[in-house]
Amino acid sequence: MAKEKQIGTVSNYFDHVGVAAIKLKTGLKQGDTIKFVGGEVDFEQKVESMQIHNKPVKSAKKGDEIGIKVKEKVRKDYKVFKK
């Protein structure tokens, strides 16, 4: 298995909508599988959709801050990897 590469960090989590804001260090696109690691959390999920400034986008680049619906609660500073 290829080594996982950290692609970003959770910068915020919106509990009421189950959305994580992620500050990207590298590009990401719809369909990619990502992994969240931090605290007690370690789970993977597919990027079904993402938003930048509340607008749906298919891909994002380094430096973008994206919003993505997550299946588990995450916290600020959790690391995000791409599988």
Buried (B, 14 or more C-beta within 10 A) or exposed (E): EEEBEEBBBBBBBEEEEBBBBBBBBEBBEBEBEBBBBBEEBEEEBEBEEBBBEEEEBEBBEEEBBBBBBBEEEBEEEBBBBBE
